[in-house]
Amino acid sequence: MLETMRRHGIILAIFAACTTGLTAIVYSLTKDRIAEQAALQHKVLLDQIVPPALYDNKMQEECYLVVDKALGNTQPHHLYLARKNGAPVAAALESTAPDGYSGAIQLLVGADFSGKVLGVRVTEHHETPGLGDKIETRISDWIDTFSGKKVMSKDDHNWAVKKDGGEFDQFTGATITPRAVVNAVKRTALYLETVPAQLSSLPTCGEE
């Protein structure tokens, strides 16, 4: 019995070692391709919120880390800077709406430095299917209503859902989700106005 168990143990150990080795080989062969695909998908996302015609630098590669409560928490957020002829013209900035119905909603907000929003995408959320998930582009085009809108000041009352006297539609049966997103986009656009003045002091993403 002991000999049989020992033999089975050896076989299992060999099998585990072979499986681990095979996994390592597959990973080494595919990791570059996976990274390349992830970079391409990220570039597509950036192009959706900051039109490529606006800039001529490699925006995806000029990445900074930003920490500010205006972005929904005190965690580092990635900022991707767009330049034209060397001058900063816009940015895409990660932001968090902490007060979604089912938890935090992660956003990527594109805007220039005068309060004009160029585009917004939701990158992660846990909102209720059929209600709050209308913030996703695959469900509705609601998120596109931000494009071209400008935040005039922190007291700009247009930046609210219609139920609160603003200009943005709420969802039938779900007001908390769009309200959270509208407020987060507004705060992010206002924060981006301060970015050019602090660029020289922002750490780069390589310093994470």
Long-range contacts (C-beta under 8 A, 24 or more apart in sequence): 45-108, 45-121, 45-123, 46-80, 46-92, 46-108, 46-110, 48-119, 48-121, 49-92, 49-108, 49-109, 49-110, 49-118, 49-119, 49-120, 49-121, 50-80, 50-82, 50-90, 50-91, 50-92, 50-110, 50-118, 50-119, 51-118, 51-119, 54-82, 54-84, 54-89, 54-90, 54-118, 55-82, 55-83, 55-84, 55-89, 55-90, 56-83, 56-84, 56-85, 57-81, 57-82, 57-83, 57-84, 57-86, 59-83, 59-92, 63-204, 63-205, 63-206, 64-199, 64-202, 64-203, 64-204, 64-205, 65-202, 65-203, 65-204, 65-205, 65-207, 65-208, 66-93, 66-191, 66-195, 66-202, 68-191, 70-187, 70-188, 70-190, 70-191, 71-95, 71-96, 71-187, 71-188, 71-191, 72-96, 72-97, 72-98, 72-104, 72-184, 72-187, 73-98, 73-104, 76-208, 78-205, 79-195, 79-202, 81-195, 81-199, 88-113, 88-195, 88-196, 88-199, 89-113, 90-118, 91-192, 91-195, 93-188, 93-191, 93-192, 94-123, 95-184, 95-185, 95-187, 95-188, 96-184, 97-180, 97-181, 97-183, 97-184, 98-180, 99-176, 99-179, 99-180, 99-183, 100-125, 100-126, 100-127, 100-132, 100-176, 100-177, 100-180, 100-181, 101-127, 101-128, 101-131, 101-132, 101-174, 101-176, 101-177, 101-180, 102-126, 102-127, 102-128, 102-132, 105-135, 105-177, 105-180, 105-181, 105-184, 107-181, 107-184, 107-185, 107-188, 109-184, 109-185, 109-188, 109-189, 109-192, 111-188, 111-189, 111-192, 112-192, 113-192, 113-193, 113-195, 113-196, 114-150, 114-193, 115-150, 115-151, 115-152, 115-189, 115-190, 115-192, 115-193, 116-148, 116-149, 116-150, 116-151, 116-189, 117-146, 117-147, 117-148, 117-149, 117-150, 117-151, 117-185, 117-189, 118-147, 118-148, 119-144, 119-146, 119-147, 120-146, 120-147, 120-181, 120-185, 122-181, 127-174, 127-177, 128-174, 131-171, 131-173, 131-174, 131-177, 132-171, 132-174, 132-176, 132-177, 134-171, 134-174, 134-177, 134-178, 135-177, 135-178, 135-181, 142-169, 142-171, 142-178, 143-181, 145-169, 146-185, 150-189, 151-186, 151-189, 151-190, 154-186, 154-190, 156-186, 159-183, 159-185, 159-186
